[in-house]
């Protein structure tokens, strides 16, 4: 289930909870919230940052932490240990 972020609708005051934005776990098929659960002011769902996958440097670091080694081919049939 995705986590959605809601903020008070532009031009409205709202409470501290919805002015700063709040996260809520909802099913994809659930209807979006229309009101702040704290003060009842109108809210809108905003886009959030998301991660698609790991970068190569992150994968290399995690492999090294788990004790794996990375090899680089230096010649036909010869490899050099990078870490």
trRosetta pair geometry for C-beta under 8 A, 3 or more apart (Angstrom, degrees):
i j d omega theta_ij theta_ji phi_ij phi_ji
1 25 5.4 73 115 179 123 93
1 26 6.5 -165 180 90 112 22
1 27 5.5 -66 -123 -90 108 51
1 28 7.5 -147 -134 -28 63 69
2 25 7.7 175 98 -144 33 60
2 26 7.0 -25 74 65 76 70
2 28 6.5 73 13 -77 113 79
3 23 5.1 8 174 -175 110 114
3 24 7.1 157 -157 76 66 27
3 25 5.4 -37 -101 -91 73 67
3 48 7.3 -46 97 55 88 169
4 23 7.0 154 80 -153 38 62
4 24 5.6 -25 63 63 88 81
4 25 7.9 152 17 -101 74 18
4 26 5.6 -17 8 27 121 115
4 32 7.3 -141 167 -126 163 87
4 45 5.4 -40 -179 -140 121 114
4 48 7.4 -171 -144 -12 36 129
5 21 5.4 14 -179 179 104 117
5 22 7.2 165 -149 83 62 29
5 23 5.4 -33 -94 -95 69 71
5 45 7.0 112 75 -159 51 64
5 46 5.2 -53 97 62 103 91
5 47 7.9 -8 52 95 114 14
5 48 4.7 123 0 -70 125 115
6 18 6.8 -44 119 -136 96 89
6 21 6.7 165 82 -151 38 68
6 22 5.8 -19 59 61 89 78
6 23 7.9 158 16 -96 74 23
6 24 6.6 8 0 8 115 114
6 32 8.0 147 -94 -175 114 96
6 33 5.6 -27 -92 61 158 127
6 36 7.6 177 125 -99 127 69
6 43 4.4 45 172 157 115 132
6 44 6.8 163 -149 80 75 28
6 45 5.6 -46 -94 -96 75 54
6 46 7.0 144 -116 7 23 84
7 18 6.3 125 -158 175 38 71
7 19 7.3 40 -159 -152 87 19
7 20 7.9 -135 -119 94 92 20
7 21 4.4 -35 -82 -93 92 84
7 43 6.3 163 83 -153 23 90
7 44 6.4 -24 63 60 73 77
7 46 5.4 23 8 -20 111 131
8 12 5.2 -129 165 84 108 104
8 13 7.3 -76 169 98 157 26
8 14 3.1 -97 -93 -47 151 152
8 15 8.0 156 -68 30 131 49
8 18 4.2 97 -55 130 89 109
8 19 5.5 -14 8 -83 128 52
8 36 6.6 -13 -90 -58 83 129
8 41 5.4 3 -131 113 105 131
8 42 7.2 88 -159 82 64 57
8 43 5.8 -63 -100 -102 35 74
9 12 4.9 55 70 12 84 125
9 14 8.0 150 32 -54 59 120
9 41 7.3 -144 23 151 90 94
9 42 4.3 -7 -4 103 133 104
9 43 6.3 -147 -35 -110 76 18
9 44 5.3 96 -95 -20 74 103
10 44 7.9 -21 -10 15 77 138
12 41 5.4 157 148 -175 135 121
12 42 6.1 144 -20 51 168 92
13 19 7.8 -42 164 -76 48 115
13 41 6.9 -131 70 -109 67 153
14 17 7.7 -121 162 66 102 68
14 18 4.2 -109 -172 83 130 111
14 19 4.9 162 92 -58 118 78
14 36 6.2 124 -143 -41 99 155
14 39 6.2 144 -158 63 54 143
14 41 4.3 -141 -99 71 70 158
14 43 7.6 86 -112 -83 131 85
15 18 5.7 78 52 22 73 91
15 19 6.7 -135 95 -10 30 96
15 36 6.5 169 27 141 102 155
15 38 5.1 -101 56 108 149 125
15 39 3.9 158 -23 -34 117 136
15 41 7.0 174 -6 7 76 125
16 19 5.8 -56 -134 37 28 112
16 20 6.2 16 170 -8 64 111
17 20 7.0 -80 -164 40 14 97
17 22 5.7 5 171 -52 83 131
17 36 6.5 128 93 -171 111 122
17 37 7.9 -88 133 63 147 78
17 38 4.3 97 43 7 154 156
17 39 7.1 166 47 -9 114 100
18 21 7.3 40 -164 -89 38 25
18 22 6.4 -57 -96 -1 53 109
18 36 4.0 -72 -56 -108 144 133
18 38 6.6 -158 -25 44 98 113
18 39 6.6 -109 9 34 126 112
18 41 6.0 -168 72 65 157 114
18 43 5.5 -113 -151 -92 127 116
21 46 6.9 -60 -126 35 125 135
22 36 7.9 104 22 -139 132 88
24 33 6.8 72 44 -28 159 136
26 30 4.3 -115 -179 61 108 142
26 32 7.9 125 104 -108 170 48
27 30 4.5 113 57 -21 80 101
32 45 5.0 -94 -145 -29 131 129
33 36 7.9 82 149 -83 130 28
33 37 7.6 -66 -149 -42 141 88
33 43 5.8 1 108 72 108 122
33 45 7.4 125 42 -63 82 93
34 42 6.6 -43 168 -135 69 74
34 43 7.1 140 163 48 18 75
35 40 5.1 -13 -178 -154 124 48
35 41 6.8 144 -152 70 73 24
35 42 6.3 -52 -100 -98 60 39
35 43 6.5 109 -152 10 11 94
36 39 4.9 11 89 49 131 77
36 40 6.1 -57 61 -3 83 12
36 41 4.9 19 9 49 123 75
36 42 7.8 -3 -15 44 85 6
36 43 5.2 116 -63 -42 73 121
54 58 4.4 -126 -171 87 99 127
54 59 5.2 117 121 -55 128 88
54 62 7.7 -39 -165 2 154 139
55 58 4.8 98 55 5 76 103
55 59 7.2 -143 95 -3 41 87
56 59 5.6 -55 -149 38 35 111
56 60 6.2 37 152 -21 67 105
57 60 5.6 -51 -145 36 33 113
57 61 6.3 35 155 -20 65 105
58 61 5.8 -53 -146 36 30 111
58 62 6.3 27 156 -16 64 107
59 62 5.9 -56 -146 38 30 109
59 63 6.3 31 155 -20 64 107
60 63 5.8 -56 -148 36 29 111
60 64 6.3 29 155 -19 64 107
60 70 6.4 -8 -138 -54 96 150
61 64 5.8 -56 -149 36 30 111
61 65 6.4 32 152 -21 64 106
62 65 5.6 -52 -147 35 33 114
62 66 6.5 24 156 -12 64 108
63 66 5.9 -64 -151 41 30 106
63 68 4.2 -63 177 62 90 126
63 70 6.9 89 105 -57 138 98
64 67 7.9 74 -179 -50 29 12
64 68 6.8 -85 -76 63 30 74
64 70 7.6 -44 -71 -13 90 106
64 83 5.3 -17 -114 120 117 139
69 81 5.6 -36 -179 -146 128 101
69 82 7.5 148 180 50 76 69
69 83 6.3 -165 -139 90 66 55
70 81 7.7 113 75 -162 49 55
70 82 4.4 -35 88 52 99 119
70 83 5.7 33 32 39 96 87
71 79 4.2 14 178 172 121 131
71 80 6.8 144 -160 69 69 37
71 81 6.0 -41 -103 -99 73 49
71 82 6.8 -172 -101 -1 17 89
72 79 6.5 146 70 -161 36 76
72 80 5.0 -25 62 61 93 92
72 82 5.5 86 -21 -53 107 107
73 78 7.4 107 -160 81 60 54
73 79 5.6 -46 -98 -101 48 78
74 78 5.2 -59 66 107 93 101
74 79 6.5 141 9 -126 87 23
74 80 4.8 68 -35 -20 128 108
75 78 4.1 20 57 43 95 119
